[in-house]
Amino acid sequence: MRLLPFIRDNAAFLSAGFLLTFGSAFGQTFFISLFAGEIRAEFGLSHAAWGQIYAVGTLASALVMVWSGALTDVFRIRALGAMILIGTAGACLFMAAAPAWWVLVPAIFFLRFVGQGMMSHMGQVAMSRWFVATRGKALSIASLGFSVAEAILPILIVALLVWFDWRLIWVGCAVFALMLLPILQRLLRLERTPQDDAKGSQAVGLGNRHWTRGEVLKHPLFWFMIPALLGPPAFNTAFFFQQVHFAEIKGWTHLELVALFPLYTSISVAAAFGTGFIIDKVGTRRLMPIYQFPMALGFVAFAMAQTPWGAALGLALLAVGSGANNPLTSAFWAEFYGTRHIGAIKAMGTAIMVLGSAIGPGLTGSLITAGIGIETQMLWIAAYFILTCIAAGIGIASARQLSAAAS
């Protein structure tokens, strides 16, 4: 199906996916880190202390995601989304009212759980379940919510911080989250139950069947994929989390760096669409072992950059892998393990990704405090991404061989 007719015929459901991924911004690292300077200054936190607070809150949200993500197999997105949007508003108000440093831990937990965790999980599970032959396109379009938020919000928030207190901005975020609620309800007024969607879907996985979460946990491919699932959220998150520090050590203003983010967004959008079309043509198995290689090159570029133009190259390379990541990993679960239990299965992947986003900021912040510079760390990160490509290739090849032998 051509793109424009596809969008027209499925506008309501695609718009709902976009709204959910855009709304996840309030819990995403790129957004929370925009307030890092103000938060560290107000509560007297070092890079390591702020990173550890962020890591603890994020880790707790990852643990809860393992259970809560399966709710998408039971409840309509319309109902669950309403609860999560209300929770997002509450989390934003909680952050705005934080009276002491220790309150930041539960504040980060709630923001990460409802935002990066449940909001993004619902958007991607919905696309994976509602679409089969055009799953790649649907995931790519829904993922535009991430990209649009990354393009618009950093510049907007940095500008607002010049005029308004950071706490007041969080109150505004709560109001905006509540404004999204009636829009989501309107878009999904015709949504079917997850059980009906599962019965109507023919999207089986390996061995021509639908896998349960327990079976996936026993399958070798899942464990080979863990490094690839951890890498982008851990180290892409770490880059955005340390963006203020990165600009400082390079001798640039924060605004000079943030001004490059629309480049990152435009390339990630193109990469997401390109990936979506390829997924619909050939599946995910050929892309999974190679799509993180541009990220490795991107971190090398960051480490070597002497001017903002060097950072622009790094962001462009990072965007290629990041744009591919959301549609590719979401489609991967459905393609290899089927869609009947996609919410529970993808909840594990989401939990791993949230865990990665906890590891990255905490690890890089501790290493900075220990005297290991961010540029040196970036070269190590590049090596990690190369290893994830190798592991993914071995895992997928082995899974296909086992499946062929069993059939």
N, C-alpha and C positions, 0 to 999 in steps of 0.2 A: 504494500500500500504506500502511495506517495505521501510525503510528509504533511502537506497542507490539508488534504482531505482527512488524513488520520487525526490531525489536531482538531479539525472542525467537528468530526463525528464523535470525538471523545473529550470534548473541551471541559466538561464539568469534572470528570474524574482526573484528568491531567492537571487541571487547575488546583484541585484539592491536594494532589501530590506536591505541586509547586508550593502551595501555601504551607504545608507541613514542613518541607525542607527549609523554606525561608524562615519560618517561625522557630526552627531549631537554633537559629543564630544566637539567641540570648543565652544559650548554654554552651556555645562553641568557644574554643580557646581563642580564636582570632578576635572575638568580641570582648570576652572577659579581660584579655590581656591589654586591651586599649586603656583600661583603668589601672594597670599595674603600678604605674608611677605614683598615682594619687593614693592608692591603697597602701603601698609600701611606706610612703611618706607619713600617712596619717597614723598607721599602727606601728611604725618603727621597725619594719621587717627587712631582713637581709634578702638577697636573691635566693639563698638556700631555704630560709624560713618560709618565704612566700611559695616557693616551688614545692616544699613539703606539705604545706597546707593544701595546696591545689591537688597534690598527688593523693593525699588521704581522702579528701572529699570525692575525688574522681574514682578512686578505687572502690569506695563504698557504693557509689552509683553503679559501677560495673557488676558488683556482686548482686545487687537488687535486680539489675537488668536480666540476669539469667532466668529469674522467675517471672518478672513482669512482662517481658517481651512475648511470652507465650499467650498473653491475654489477647493478642491480635488474631489468634486462632479461634477465639470464642466470641468476642464482641465486635460489633460494627465499628469501623473507623469513625463514623459520625458520633457515636456515643463516647468511645474512648478518647477521641480527639478533643471533645468538649471538656472532659475531666482534665486532660493534660494541659490544655490552654489555660484553664483556671489555675491549675497548679503552677504554670509558668508565671502568671501574673503574681501569684503569692510568693514565688521564689525571688522575683525581681524586687518586690517590696521588702522581703527579708534581707536581701543584700543592701538595699537602701538604708535600712534601719540598724545595721550591724553596729553595736556599741563598743565591741572589743575584738581583739584579734582572734580569739578562740571561736567567736560566732561565725567567722569566715568559713570554718570547716563545714558546718551544716549548710551554710548558704551556698557554698560551692557544690556540695552534694546535691541539693535540690535543683540548682541550675543545670548541672551536668546530667542529672537523671531525667528531668522533664525535657531538656533541650537536646543535647547531643545524643542522649539515650533514646527516650521514648518518641520524641517528635520525629527525628530522622528515621527511626526504626519503622514507625507507622507508615511514613511516606513511601519507603522502599518496599516494605512487605505488601502494601496495597498495590503497587505497580506490578510486583512479581506475581501476585495472585490474580489481579483483574485482567492482565494481558498475557498471552502465551506466544503466538507467532510474532507479535510486535513488542515483546517484552523489552528488548534493547532500546527501541525508540522511546517507549513510555518511561523507562528509568532515566534516560538521558534528559528528557523534557522535565521530569520531576526534579532532577538534580540541578536544574537551572536555579532553583530556589537557593541552594547553597551559594552558587556563583554570584547571583545578583546581590545577595546579602554581603558577600565578601567584597564586592565592588563598591557598594554604596555606603554601608555602615561605617567602615573605618574612617573615611574622610568626614562623614557627617559627625561622628562622635568626637574625633579630634577637634573639629571646629567648635562643637558645642562645649567642649571642656574649657575653651578659652573664655566663655561667657557664663557658664553655669557650673554649680557644684556637682561633683560626680554622683552624689546621692540623689539629687533631683532628677538627673538623667535616668537613673534606674526606675524612679517612679513613673517617668514617661514611658519607659519600656513596658511596665506593667499595664498601663492604660492601652498601649498599642496591642498587646497580647489579647486583651479582652475584646478589642475591636475586631480581631480576626475570627472570633467565635461565631457570630451570626453568618459570616461569609462561608465558613466551613459547613455549617448546618444547611445552608441553602444549596451548596454545591453537591452535597451527598444525600439529598432528600430521597433519591431513588436507589440508594446502595442496598445490595443484598447482604445476607448474613455470610460470615466466613464459611460456614458449613455448606451453604448452597453453592458458593464459589468453588469450593474444593470438589464437590460432587460433579460439577459441570466441567471441571478442568481435566484435560488429558495429559498434562505435563508431568510425566513420570521421570524418574532419575535412572541411575545406574541399575542394571539388571531389570529394566522395564517395570519398576515398581516405585512406590512412595516409601521413603525411609522415615523411621521415627528418630527422635533425638538420641535415644539410647543407642540405636544402631550406628548413627553417625559418629558418636563418641568412640565406638569400637573400631571404626574404619581407619586404616592408615593414612588415607588422603587428608583427613581432617588435621592430623598432627603435622603433616608436611606443610600444610597451609598456614599454620599458626604464625611462623615468622613473617610471612607476607601480609597477614592480617594485622600484625602488631606494628610493622614498620611505618606505613604512612601516618597513622594517627599518632604514633609516638614521636616521630621526628619532624613531620610537617607541623604538628602541634607545637613541638619545641621551638621551631623557627618563629612561628607567630607569637608564641608566649614570650620569647626573648627578643622580640623585635625592637623594643626600646633600647635594650643593652647592645644589640647588634649594631644599631645606628650609632650609638655612642662610641663604641670601640672603632668603628670605621670613620668617625669624625664627620658624620652627616647629621642633619636634623631629623627628627622623627617624621616630620611632614614630608621631607624628601623621599624617605623610604615608603611611607604610606601612599604617596602619589603614584607609585609604581604598581599598586595593587590592581587597578583596572586592567593593566596589561596581563597580569596573572589571571584575572577573571575571564577576559576575552579569549585567551588561549585555552583555558580549562573548559570553557563552553564549547569551543570548536572540537576539543579532544573528546568531550563527553558525547557530542552528537556523532562524531566519527566512530567512536567506540560502539555506540548504540546500533548504528547501521551494520557494523561488522559482526556484532553479536547475533543479530537477526539473520545474517548470512551464514556464518561458520561456527557460531557458538563461542564459548569462553575458553576452551582448552588451549587454543593456539596463542591467545593473548596473555593469559595468566603468567606464564613463565618469563615474559619480556617487558611487561608494561612498567615495571619499576626501575628499569635501567635508566630512563631519562632523569629520574629522581636522583640517582647516584651522581650523574653528571651535574645536576643542579647544585648539589651540595659542594661539589668540587669548585664550581663557579663562585658560590658564596664565599668559600674559604679564601679564594684567590682574588676576590674583587677589591679593586682599589678606588673605584668610583661607583656612583649609583648605576652607571651603565653596566658594570659587571654584575651588580645585584639584579638588574633587569634580565640579563641572560639567565641567571640562576632561577629567577621566578618563572621565566618562560619554560625552562626545562622541567621545573617542579610542576608547573601547570599541566604539562602533557600527561604526566603520571597521575596527578591528582584528579584531573578531569576524567580520566579513564577509570579511576578507582571505584567511585560510587556505583555506576551502572554495572561495572564488571563483577565486583564482588557480590552484589545483590543477585545478579543473574546466575552467578556461579552456583549458589546454593540451590536454586530452583532447577538448574540444568542437571546437576549431579545427584541431587537427592529428592527431587519432586516437590510438589507444591502443597500437598495435603497437610503437612505439618510445618510449613515454611516459617510460620511465626516463631514456633519453639526452636527450630533449627537456626534460623537467622539470629535469634536472641543470643545464642552462644557466640556467633560471630560478632554481633554488636557489642557484647560484653568484653570480648577480647580486644576489640578496637577501642572501647572506652578505657580498658585497662592500659592499652598502649598510650593513650593520651594522658594517663596518670603517670606512667613511667617517664615519658619524654621530658616534661617540665621539671619534675623532681630530680631526675638524673643530671640534666644539663645545668640546673641551678646549683646542685651540690658540687659538680665539677668546676663550675666557675668560681665558687667560693673556695674550693681547694686549690685554685691557681691554674687549672687547666683551661686554656682559653677556648672560646666558642669556635674559633677558626680551626683549631686542632681537632676539636670534637666533630666538626663537619666532615673532615676527611675520614674519620672513623665511621661516621654515619653512611658515607658513600660506599665504603667497603661492605657494610651490613646489607645495603640494598642489593648489591651484586650477589651476595650469598642467598638472599631470599629468592632471587630469580632461579638460582640453581636448585634450591629445595622445592620450589613449586613445580619446576620441570620434572624432577624425579618423581614427585608425588602423583602428578597427573598421569605420567607414563605408566607408573606401577598400577594405578587404579584401573586404567583402561585394559591392561594386561590381565588383571585379576577378574575384571568383569567379563572379558572375552572368554577366559578359561572356564568361568562358571556357567556361561550360556551355551 
